[in-house]
Amino acid sequence: MQCPIDGTQLVLAERAGVEIDYCPQCRGVWLDRGELDKIIDRSASASGTAAPVQGAREQHGHGERPRKKRGGFLEDLFDF
C-alpha cells in the first residue's frame, strides 16, 4: 500500500498487538478499521481509567489544550 500523501511504500509494524501502517518518509500513520478502538481500549486500561473525550477542553479551562504527559501507552506505540 502506498502513502496517500507522498506515494512512499507504507511499512507495516505491529505494536502491542495492533498493526500500524506508517510512512517512513512523512511519518504519517494509518490504521485499519477497529485498530483505533484497540488502541483506545488498551490506553484506557493502561491508565486504569477511561477518560471521557467530550468536555475535555472545558475541564482544562478556556479551550486550552491539556499538556501532554510524558511516557505512557501511546508514546510506546508510536515510537518510530
Backbone as XML, in Angstrom:
<?xml version="1.0"?>
<chain id="A" units="angstrom">
  <residue number="1" name="MET">
    <atom name="N" x="0.838" y="-1.167" z="0.000"/>
    <atom name="CA" x="0.000" y="0.000" z="0.000"/>
    <atom name="C" x="0.893" y="1.243" z="0.000"/>
  </residue>
  <residue number="2" name="GLN">
    <atom name="N" x="0.457" y="2.281" z="-0.703"/>
    <atom name="CA" x="1.257" y="3.490" z="-0.798"/>
    <atom name="C" x="0.682" y="4.607" z="0.063"/>
  </residue>
  <residue number="3" name="CYS">
    <atom name="N" x="1.571" y="5.468" z="0.524"/>
    <atom name="CA" x="1.183" y="6.622" z="1.339"/>
    <atom name="C" x="0.321" y="7.562" z="0.499"/>
  </residue>
  <residue number="4" name="PRO">
    <atom name="N" x="-0.856" y="7.927" z="0.997"/>
    <atom name="CA" x="-1.709" y="8.849" z="0.239"/>
    <atom name="C" x="-1.142" y="10.266" z="0.163"/>
  </residue>
  <residue number="5" name="ILE">
    <atom name="N" x="-0.154" y="10.581" z="0.987"/>
    <atom name="CA" x="0.415" y="11.925" z="0.978"/>
    <atom name="C" x="1.567" y="12.046" z="-0.023"/>
  </residue>
  <residue number="6" name="ASP">
    <atom name="N" x="2.536" y="11.129" z="0.063"/>
    <atom name="CA" x="3.716" y="11.279" z="-0.792"/>
    <atom name="C" x="4.011" y="10.083" z="-1.694"/>
  </residue>
  <residue number="7" name="GLY">
    <atom name="N" x="3.192" y="9.041" z="-1.645"/>
    <atom name="CA" x="3.352" y="7.898" z="-2.545"/>
    <atom name="C" x="4.401" y="6.890" z="-2.136"/>
  </residue>
  <residue number="8" name="THR">
    <atom name="N" x="5.058" y="7.080" z="-0.997"/>
    <atom name="CA" x="6.055" y="6.140" z="-0.498"/>
    <atom name="C" x="5.362" y="4.849" z="-0.054"/>
  </residue>
  <residue number="9" name="GLN">
    <atom name="N" x="6.050" y="3.726" z="-0.222"/>
    <atom name="CA" x="5.510" y="2.444" z="0.226"/>
    <atom name="C" x="5.375" y="2.451" z="1.744"/>
  </residue>
  <residue number="10" name="LEU">
    <atom name="N" x="4.170" y="2.148" z="2.252"/>
    <atom name="CA" x="3.945" y="2.115" z="3.695"/>
    <atom name="C" x="4.614" y="0.891" z="4.307"/>
  </residue>
  <residue number="11" name="VAL">
    <atom name="N" x="5.028" y="1.030" z="5.545"/>
    <atom name="CA" x="5.656" y="-0.045" z="6.300"/>
    <atom name="C" x="4.656" y="-0.517" z="7.341"/>
  </residue>
  <residue number="12" name="LEU">
    <atom name="N" x="4.544" y="-1.832" z="7.490"/>
    <atom name="CA" x="3.640" y="-2.417" z="8.475"/>
    <atom name="C" x="4.429" y="-2.750" z="9.727"/>
  </residue>
  <residue number="13" name="ALA">
    <atom name="N" x="3.966" y="-2.250" z="10.863"/>
    <atom name="CA" x="4.601" y="-2.543" z="12.144"/>
    <atom name="C" x="3.530" y="-3.024" z="13.105"/>
  </residue>
  <residue number="14" name="GLU">
    <atom name="N" x="3.896" y="-3.949" z="13.974"/>
    <atom name="CA" x="2.965" y="-4.416" z="14.997"/>
    <atom name="C" x="3.458" y="-3.910" z="16.334"/>
  </residue>
  <residue number="15" name="ARG">
    <atom name="N" x="2.599" y="-3.180" z="17.017"/>
    <atom name="CA" x="2.929" y="-2.634" z="18.329"/>
    <atom name="C" x="1.816" y="-3.009" z="19.289"/>
  </residue>
  <residue number="16" name="ALA">
    <atom name="N" x="2.163" y="-3.707" z="20.328"/>
    <atom name="CA" x="1.204" y="-4.110" z="21.362"/>
    <atom name="C" x="0.005" y="-4.829" z="20.766"/>
  </residue>
  <residue number="17" name="GLY">
    <atom name="N" x="0.238" y="-5.645" z="19.745"/>
    <atom name="CA" x="-0.840" y="-6.426" z="19.146"/>
    <atom name="C" x="-1.699" y="-5.663" z="18.154"/>
  </residue>
  <residue number="18" name="VAL">
    <atom name="N" x="-1.303" y="-4.440" z="17.798"/>
    <atom name="CA" x="-2.054" y="-3.630" z="16.844"/>
    <atom name="C" x="-1.169" y="-3.389" z="15.629"/>
  </residue>
  <residue number="19" name="GLU">
    <atom name="N" x="-1.693" y="-3.719" z="14.436"/>
    <atom name="CA" x="-0.941" y="-3.482" z="13.207"/>
    <atom name="C" x="-1.107" y="-2.034" z="12.773"/>
  </residue>
  <residue number="20" name="ILE">
    <atom name="N" x="0.000" y="-1.386" z="12.526"/>
    <atom name="CA" x="0.013" y="0.027" z="12.161"/>
    <atom name="C" x="0.739" y="0.167" z="10.835"/>
  </residue>
  <residue number="21" name="ASP">
    <atom name="N" x="0.115" y="0.859" z="9.889"/>
    <atom name="CA" x="0.777" y="1.191" z="8.634"/>
    <atom name="C" x="1.327" y="2.608" z="8.789"/>
  </residue>
  <residue number="22" name="TYR">
    <atom name="N" x="2.626" y="2.777" z="8.517"/>
    <atom name="CA" x="3.182" y="4.122" z="8.626"/>
    <atom name="C" x="4.122" y="4.399" z="7.455"/>
  </residue>
  <residue number="23" name="CYS">
    <atom name="N" x="4.274" y="5.676" z="7.184"/>
    <atom name="CA" x="5.137" y="6.127" z="6.105"/>
    <atom name="C" x="6.486" y="6.528" z="6.688"/>
  </residue>
  <residue number="24" name="PRO">
    <atom name="N" x="7.568" y="5.893" z="6.253"/>
    <atom name="CA" x="8.881" y="6.266" z="6.781"/>
    <atom name="C" x="9.342" y="7.635" z="6.299"/>
  </residue>
  <residue number="25" name="GLN">
    <atom name="N" x="8.742" y="8.146" z="5.233"/>
    <atom name="CA" x="9.134" y="9.445" z="4.688"/>
    <atom name="C" x="8.476" y="10.598" z="5.452"/>
  </residue>
  <residue number="26" name="CYS">
    <atom name="N" x="7.128" y="10.629" z="5.481"/>
    <atom name="CA" x="6.421" y="11.749" z="6.123"/>
    <atom name="C" x="5.988" y="11.427" z="7.550"/>
  </residue>
  <residue number="27" name="ARG">
    <atom name="N" x="6.174" y="10.161" z="7.974"/>
    <atom name="CA" x="5.835" y="9.679" z="9.310"/>
    <atom name="C" x="4.337" y="9.686" z="9.588"/>
  </residue>
  <residue number="28" name="GLY">
    <atom name="N" x="3.529" y="9.665" z="8.520"/>
    <atom name="CA" x="2.086" y="9.546" z="8.669"/>
    <atom name="C" x="1.719" y="8.151" z="9.146"/>
  </residue>
  <residue number="29" name="VAL">
    <atom name="N" x="0.639" y="8.042" z="9.902"/>
    <atom name="CA" x="0.201" y="6.768" z="10.467"/>
    <atom name="C" x="-1.223" y="6.493" z="9.998"/>
  </residue>
  <residue number="30" name="TRP">
    <atom name="N" x="-1.472" y="5.276" z="9.511"/>
    <atom name="CA" x="-2.806" y="4.879" z="9.065"/>
    <atom name="C" x="-3.198" y="3.600" z="9.780"/>
  </residue>
  <residue number="31" name="LEU">
    <atom name="N" x="-4.450" y="3.595" z="10.226"/>
    <atom name="CA" x="-4.989" y="2.460" z="10.960"/>
    <atom name="C" x="-6.145" y="1.867" z="10.180"/>
  </residue>
  <residue number="32" name="ASP">
    <atom name="N" x="-6.269" y="0.559" z="10.236"/>
    <atom name="CA" x="-7.408" y="-0.117" z="9.633"/>
    <atom name="C" x="-8.577" y="-0.076" z="10.598"/>
  </residue>
  <residue number="33" name="ARG">
    <atom name="N" x="-9.744" y="-0.471" z="10.098"/>
    <atom name="CA" x="-10.957" y="-0.466" z="10.913"/>
    <atom name="C" x="-10.754" y="-1.277" z="12.192"/>
  </residue>
  <residue number="34" name="GLY">
    <atom name="N" x="-11.110" y="-0.695" z="13.301"/>
    <atom name="CA" x="-11.044" y="-1.376" z="14.589"/>
    <atom name="C" x="-9.724" y="-1.185" z="15.327"/>
  </residue>
  <residue number="35" name="GLU">
    <atom name="N" x="-8.669" y="-0.776" z="14.621"/>
    <atom name="CA" x="-7.371" y="-0.636" z="15.282"/>
    <atom name="C" x="-7.337" y="0.556" z="16.234"/>
  </residue>
  <residue number="36" name="LEU">
    <atom name="N" x="-7.987" y="1.645" z="15.885"/>
    <atom name="CA" x="-8.052" y="2.785" z="16.795"/>
    <atom name="C" x="-8.804" y="2.405" z="18.067"/>
  </residue>
  <residue number="37" name="ASP">
    <atom name="N" x="-9.876" y="1.631" z="17.930"/>
    <atom name="CA" x="-10.614" y="1.170" z="19.106"/>
    <atom name="C" x="-9.723" y="0.325" z="20.017"/>
  </residue>
  <residue number="38" name="LYS">
    <atom name="N" x="-8.890" y="-0.538" z="19.426"/>
    <atom name="CA" x="-7.968" y="-1.345" z="20.230"/>
    <atom name="C" x="-6.985" y="-0.453" z="20.988"/>
  </residue>
  <residue number="39" name="ILE">
    <atom name="N" x="-6.472" y="0.569" z="20.302"/>
    <atom name="CA" x="-5.520" y="1.477" z="20.936"/>
    <atom name="C" x="-6.175" y="2.218" z="22.096"/>
  </residue>
  <residue number="40" name="ILE">
    <atom name="N" x="-7.387" y="2.713" z="21.875"/>
    <atom name="CA" x="-8.104" y="3.440" z="22.924"/>
    <atom name="C" x="-8.383" y="2.535" z="24.112"/>
  </residue>
  <residue number="41" name="ASP">
    <atom name="N" x="-8.839" y="1.308" z="23.850"/>
    <atom name="CA" x="-9.128" y="0.363" z="24.932"/>
    <atom name="C" x="-7.872" y="0.055" z="25.740"/>
  </residue>
  <residue number="42" name="ARG">
    <atom name="N" x="-6.769" y="-0.179" z="25.063"/>
    <atom name="CA" x="-5.532" y="-0.510" z="25.772"/>
    <atom name="C" x="-4.970" y="0.688" z="26.511"/>
  </residue>
  <residue number="43" name="SER">
    <atom name="N" x="-5.139" y="1.867" z="25.949"/>
    <atom name="CA" x="-4.690" y="3.080" z="26.621"/>
    <atom name="C" x="-5.486" y="3.313" z="27.899"/>
  </residue>
  <residue number="44" name="ALA">
    <atom name="N" x="-6.793" y="3.103" z="27.819"/>
    <atom name="CA" x="-7.643" y="3.283" z="28.996"/>
    <atom name="C" x="-7.306" y="2.262" z="30.074"/>
  </residue>
  <residue number="45" name="SER">
    <atom name="N" x="-7.060" y="1.023" z="29.673"/>
    <atom name="CA" x="-6.745" y="0.001" z="30.669"/>
    <atom name="C" x="-5.346" y="0.204" z="31.239"/>
  </residue>
  <residue number="46" name="ALA">
    <atom name="N" x="-4.430" y="0.772" z="30.463"/>
    <atom name="CA" x="-3.079" y="1.043" z="30.964"/>
    <atom name="C" x="-3.083" y="2.166" z="31.991"/>
  </residue>
  <residue number="47" name="SER">
    <atom name="N" x="-3.970" y="3.156" z="31.794"/>
    <atom name="CA" x="-4.032" y="4.264" z="32.744"/>
    <atom name="C" x="-4.927" y="3.944" z="33.935"/>
  </residue>
  <residue number="48" name="GLY">
    <atom name="N" x="-5.716" y="2.888" z="33.821"/>
    <atom name="CA" x="-6.572" y="2.480" z="34.921"/>
    <atom name="C" x="-7.961" y="3.066" z="34.885"/>
  </residue>
  <residue number="49" name="THR">
    <atom name="N" x="-8.169" y="4.100" z="34.068"/>
    <atom name="CA" x="-9.489" y="4.706" z="33.950"/>
    <atom name="C" x="-9.759" y="5.061" z="32.506"/>
  </residue>
  <residue number="50" name="ALA">
    <atom name="N" x="-11.015" y="5.162" z="32.168"/>
    <atom name="CA" x="-11.417" y="5.599" z="30.839"/>
    <atom name="C" x="-11.828" y="7.054" z="30.927"/>
  </residue>
  <residue number="51" name="ALA">
    <atom name="N" x="-11.012" y="7.945" z="30.380"/>
    <atom name="CA" x="-11.312" y="9.379" z="30.425"/>
    <atom name="C" x="-12.281" y="9.739" z="29.309"/>
  </residue>
  <residue number="52" name="PRO">
    <atom name="N" x="-13.334" y="10.479" z="29.627"/>
    <atom name="CA" x="-14.273" y="10.886" z="28.589"/>
    <atom name="C" x="-13.636" y="11.898" z="27.650"/>
  </residue>
  <residue number="53" name="VAL">
    <atom name="N" x="-13.907" y="11.754" z="26.358"/>
    <atom name="CA" x="-13.345" y="12.653" z="25.366"/>
    <atom name="C" x="-14.131" y="13.949" z="25.325"/>
  </residue>
  <residue number="54" name="GLN">
    <atom name="N" x="-15.470" y="13.872" z="25.380"/>
    <atom name="CA" x="-16.283" y="15.071" z="25.329"/>
    <atom name="C" x="-16.096" y="15.867" z="26.611"/>
  </residue>
  <residue number="55" name="GLY">
    <atom name="N" x="-16.032" y="17.171" z="26.456"/>
    <atom name="CA" x="-15.913" y="18.039" z="27.608"/>
    <atom name="C" x="-14.502" y="18.184" z="28.141"/>
  </residue>
  <residue number="56" name="ALA">
    <atom name="N" x="-13.528" y="17.592" z="27.478"/>
    <atom name="CA" x="-12.156" y="17.660" z="27.980"/>
    <atom name="C" x="-11.632" y="19.086" z="27.972"/>
  </residue>
  <residue number="57" name="ARG">
    <atom name="N" x="-11.976" y="19.873" z="26.956"/>
    <atom name="CA" x="-11.495" y="21.258" z="26.908"/>
    <atom name="C" x="-12.105" y="22.094" z="28.018"/>
  </residue>
  <residue number="58" name="GLU">
    <atom name="N" x="-13.364" y="21.859" z="28.336"/>
    <atom name="CA" x="-13.993" y="22.633" z="29.400"/>
    <atom name="C" x="-13.335" y="22.344" z="30.741"/>
  </residue>
  <residue number="59" name="GLN">
    <atom name="N" x="-12.878" y="21.120" z="30.936"/>
    <atom name="CA" x="-12.243" y="20.769" z="32.195"/>
    <atom name="C" x="-10.914" y="21.500" z="32.374"/>
  </residue>
  <residue number="60" name="HIS">
    <atom name="N" x="-10.238" y="21.825" z="31.275"/>
    <atom name="CA" x="-8.937" y="22.474" z="31.358"/>
    <atom name="C" x="-9.046" y="23.986" z="31.264"/>
  </residue>
  <residue number="61" name="GLY">
    <atom name="N" x="-10.228" y="24.508" z="30.994"/>
    <atom name="CA" x="-10.482" y="25.941" z="31.028"/>
    <atom name="C" x="-10.093" y="26.687" z="29.770"/>
  </residue>
  <residue number="62" name="HIS">
    <atom name="N" x="-10.946" y="27.550" z="29.330"/>
    <atom name="CA" x="-10.712" y="28.496" z="28.246"/>
    <atom name="C" x="-10.241" y="27.855" z="26.953"/>
  </residue>
  <residue number="63" name="GLY">
    <atom name="N" x="-10.604" y="26.632" z="26.684"/>
    <atom name="CA" x="-10.259" y="25.988" z="25.429"/>
    <atom name="C" x="-8.786" y="25.647" z="25.278"/>
  </residue>
  <residue number="64" name="GLU">
    <atom name="N" x="-8.017" y="25.700" z="26.368"/>
    <atom name="CA" x="-6.603" y="25.365" z="26.286"/>
    <atom name="C" x="-6.452" y="23.870" z="26.077"/>
  </residue>
  <residue number="65" name="ARG">
    <atom name="N" x="-5.416" y="23.509" z="25.372"/>
    <atom name="CA" x="-5.133" y="22.098" z="25.173"/>
    <atom name="C" x="-4.442" y="21.553" z="26.425"/>
  </residue>
  <residue number="66" name="PRO">
    <atom name="N" x="-4.828" y="20.370" z="26.870"/>
    <atom name="CA" x="-4.158" y="19.793" z="28.035"/>
    <atom name="C" x="-2.701" y="19.491" z="27.715"/>
  </residue>
  <residue number="67" name="ARG">
    <atom name="N" x="-1.845" y="19.608" z="28.702"/>
    <atom name="CA" x="-0.430" y="19.327" z="28.491"/>
    <atom name="C" x="-0.223" y="17.837" z="28.330"/>
  </residue>
  <residue number="68" name="LYS">
    <atom name="N" x="0.697" y="17.490" z="27.451"/>
    <atom name="CA" x="0.996" y="16.082" z="27.194"/>
    <atom name="C" x="1.793" y="15.496" z="28.345"/>
  </residue>
  <residue number="69" name="LYS">
    <atom name="N" x="1.353" y="14.330" z="28.798"/>
    <atom name="CA" x="2.080" y="13.632" z="29.830"/>
    <atom name="C" x="3.225" y="12.857" z="29.197"/>
  </residue>
  <residue number="70" name="ARG">
    <atom name="N" x="4.332" y="12.797" z="29.867"/>
    <atom name="CA" x="5.483" y="12.054" z="29.357"/>
    <atom name="C" x="5.251" y="10.570" z="29.549"/>
  </residue>
  <residue number="71" name="GLY">
    <atom name="N" x="5.634" y="9.789" z="28.548"/>
    <atom name="CA" x="5.523" y="8.351" z="28.637"/>
    <atom name="C" x="4.117" y="7.870" z="28.380"/>
  </residue>
  <residue number="72" name="GLY">
    <atom name="N" x="3.868" y="6.640" z="28.691"/>
    <atom name="CA" x="2.540" y="6.084" z="28.544"/>
    <atom name="C" x="2.412" y="5.175" z="27.336"/>
  </residue>
  <residue number="73" name="PHE">
    <atom name="N" x="1.239" y="4.570" z="27.225"/>
    <atom name="CA" x="0.978" y="3.562" z="26.204"/>
    <atom name="C" x="1.098" y="4.107" z="24.787"/>
  </residue>
  <residue number="74" name="LEU">
    <atom name="N" x="0.493" y="5.263" z="24.498"/>
    <atom name="CA" x="0.513" y="5.782" z="23.133"/>
    <atom name="C" x="1.914" y="6.180" z="22.697"/>
  </residue>
  <residue number="75" name="GLU">
    <atom name="N" x="2.703" y="6.733" z="23.588"/>
    <atom name="CA" x="4.072" y="7.086" z="23.220"/>
    <atom name="C" x="4.873" y="5.838" z="22.881"/>
  </residue>
  <residue number="76" name="ASP">
    <atom name="N" x="4.677" y="4.766" z="23.621"/>
    <atom name="CA" x="5.355" y="3.500" z="23.325"/>
    <atom name="C" x="4.886" y="2.932" z="22.000"/>
  </residue>
  <residue number="77" name="LEU">
    <atom name="N" x="3.613" y="3.117" z="21.689"/>
    <atom name="CA" x="3.041" y="2.557" z="20.473"/>
    <atom name="C" x="3.573" y="3.251" z="19.233"/>
  </residue>
  <residue number="78" name="PHE">
    <atom name="N" x="3.746" y="4.556" z="19.289"/>
    <atom name="CA" x="4.179" y="5.330" z="18.130"/>
    <atom name="C" x="5.601" y="5.841" z="18.291"/>
  </residue>
  <residue number="79" name="ASP">
    <atom name="N" x="6.545" y="4.973" z="18.562"/>
    <atom name="CA" x="7.918" y="5.413" z="18.797"/>
    <atom name="C" x="8.829" y="5.272" z="17.583"/>
  </residue>
  <residue number="80" name="PHE">
    <atom name="N" x="8.275" y="5.194" z="16.385"/>
    <atom name="CA" x="9.149" y="5.023" z="15.223"/>
    <atom name="C" x="9.472" y="6.309" z="14.599"/>
  </residue>
</chain>
